[in-house]
Amino acid sequence: MRLLAVFAAAGLIFAGVWLDYRNQMARAGSGPLDSEGIAPAPGESADPAPELPGYRADLGHLPDAPLLGFVEIPAGPFIMGSDPGVDTLAYDVERWSASQPLGVVDVPAFLIGRVEVTVAQFAAFVESAGHEVDPQALAGPPLHPVSFVSWPDALAYCRWLEGLMRESPATPPELRALLAEGWQVTLPNEAQWEKAARGGDGRIFPWGNELRRDRANFATGRPAPVGELACPECPYGLSDMSGNVWEWTRSPWQPYPYDEADDREGLESDALWVMRGGSFSDPVRNVRAAIRGAAGPDVRREFIGFRVAITRD
């Protein structure tokens, strides 16, 4: 297994250090939190419930909400990357180029989940598809974000969910029409994820440029139920785009400038896959909207989960 910590000074990339550091911090015991601190997580677990208020048991426990909890992200350009002159916490791997800190990417319209995929949703997939997973993926409370999932696990869930939505008469007509037109349920690519997180104005956090502990679960040492921290200031009203769990994307790790065409090349190779957003164990620097992480496809960790998109490409 390979985990890449692409949080580096002077443009360096350190493999494995990030994971080892966080494991040491988790074993260090409890104490006051600061911007760089992590509190230990208790041994919390529960079996996924068969019925969850506000969720559709007949649709894999998707939210009982308009468009099953998916949110439309409109087509258009957005600012991608970080300018260290504005964001003093930015890493060099977020810089667009040596001479240009930011880039503009035009993203077609797509939909993305308002919240991260839950334990209950992933458990419905495992039971239906017979997919083999790490048992720890199903051990958390039903409405917590699923974790201990590899990149192939996440894609397998997406394929299963697409099939379920195509077949179910309960799927909203708007979503059924998109699927009939060739749209797919999949992971967001890196540009889609960042646009959904920060909108078009290049803000540092999904809610703005100032740190707010009431908008993200970070540096706590434990996950929280998805959507527990609402974010009305976020451009599209999504929850947990900062913190809770890192989220897999379908983009292979590439240095900036971002080029969507690179996402379609070399997918059969042993690539590292980009993950975004930071987690419950991370300090503030690692939950900014432009933060970039990456891991090998077989990595399963308690702080890595995913969110689902519906997209034409």
C-alpha positions, -999 to +999 in steps of 0.1 A: +000+000+000+012+035-008+000+068+006+014+101-006+014+132+015+015+160-011+017+186+016+052+199+012+075+228+017+097+239-012+077+219-037+088+185-022+065+155-019+069+132+012+055+097+009+043+080+040+053+107+065+017+121+067+002+088+077+030+080+102+026+115+118-011+111+122-009+076+137+016+089+163-007+118+171-037+095+175-018+074+200-006+104+220-036+107+242-061+135+248-055+171+256-065+206+245-068+212+208-050+239+188-048+245+151-023+217+147-037+193+173-056+161+171-078+146+197-079+107+200-110+090+187-130+067+210-139+032+200-173+040+185-192+015+163-227+005+154-244-017+129-261+001+100-298+004+106-323-010+081-346+021+084-333+056+088-356+086+091-350+110+061-334+083+039-348+060+013-344+023+022-357+014-013-329+035-029-299+023-010-305+048+019-300+079-003-315+110+012-353+114+009-348+148-006-351+165-041-329+147-065-320+122-038-296+147-022-277+155-054-270+192-060-265+208-095-232+226-100-237+249-130-214+251-160-188+278-161-153+288-151-138+289-116-104+298-101-083+267-093-052+265-071-037+288-045-019+320-045+005+320-015+004+357-015-032+355-005-034+321+012-003+319+035-010+283+043-008+272+006+015+243-004+036+246-036+017+217-051-014+239-052+005+265-073-006+265-110+030+271-122+062+288-111+051+321-126+013+318-123-002+307-089-038+304-101-056+290-132-091+292-146-109+260-155-142+258-174-163+230-160-194+216-176-225+212-154-227+182-132-244+170-100-227+160-067-239+146-034-247+172-007-230+149+018-204+121+018-214+085+012-225+070+045-219+037+062-255+027+057-254+035+020-222+015+015-236-014+035-266-015+012-242-019-017-221-046+000-252-066+009-267-063-026-236-067-047-217-091-024-186-069-028-157-078-005-146-049+017-126-043+048-150-051+077-140-018+093-158+000+065-191-012+079-183-009+116-192+028+121-226+044+129-249+043+099-249+080+092-212+085+096-191+088+064-179+055+052-142+050+054-116+022+050-126+021+013-101+018-015-104+037-048-118+005-066-143+001-037-156+036-043-159+031-081-177-002-075-202+016-053-208+042-080-214+015-107-239-003-083-257+029-075-260+039-111-276+005-119-300+008-089-311+043-100-316+031-136-338+003-125-358+018-097-392+033-105-386+056-074-357+075-091-368+111-098-376+118-135-349+144-137-322+119-128-337+092-149-335+115-179-299+123-173-289+086-171-309+079-202-288+106-220-256+089-210-247+106-178-229+084-153-227+080-115-190+082-106-165+100-086-160+137-093-128+147-110-104+170-093-117+202-110-153+193-104-146+187-067-128+220-062-154+240-080-181+224-059-162+232-028-153+268-034-174+282-062-158+306-087-142+332-065-111+314-053-120+315-016-097+297+008-123+276+026-157+265+012-174+292+034-150+320+028-115+332+037-117+331+075-113+299+096-146+287+112-147+257+135-185+255+132-184+247+095-160+217+094-150+187+115-112+189+117-086+183+144-111+164+165-098+129+160-132+115+152-157+116+123-191+132+126-225+123+111-226+136+075-243+169+072-242+176+109-223+208+102-244+228+077-226+254+056-251+280+044-222+303+032-208+275+010-215+284-027-237+253-033-247+244+002-226+212+004-215+198+038-181+184+048-162+196+018-136+205+045-128+178+070-147+147+082-130+124+057-107+128+027-127+122-005-114+101-034-117+117-069-113+100-103-083+121-112-048+105-113-022+126-095-006+151-119+013+183-112-006+215-121-016+231-145-047+209-144-056+194-178-088+173-179-073+153-208-047+139-184-075+122-164-082+099-194-046+088-199-027+060-182-057+048-162-045+012-164-012+021-148-004+019-110-014+055-105-018+076-074-053+090-072-062+125-060-082+129-028-095+162-015-108+180+015-089+168+046-103+149+075-113+148+111-076+143+121-061+171+101-050+206+111-064+237+095-038+238+068-051+205+054-088+214+052-086+244+028-106+241-004-074+238-026-056+212-006-044+182-026-037+147-014-031+114-032-029+077-024-025+044-041-057+027-053-054-001-027-051+022+003-078+019+029-077+042+059-101+054+086-098+090+073-105+083+036-140+081+021-158+096-009-186+116-024-206+107-055-211+128-087-234+124-117-216+137-148-218+134-186-180+126-190 
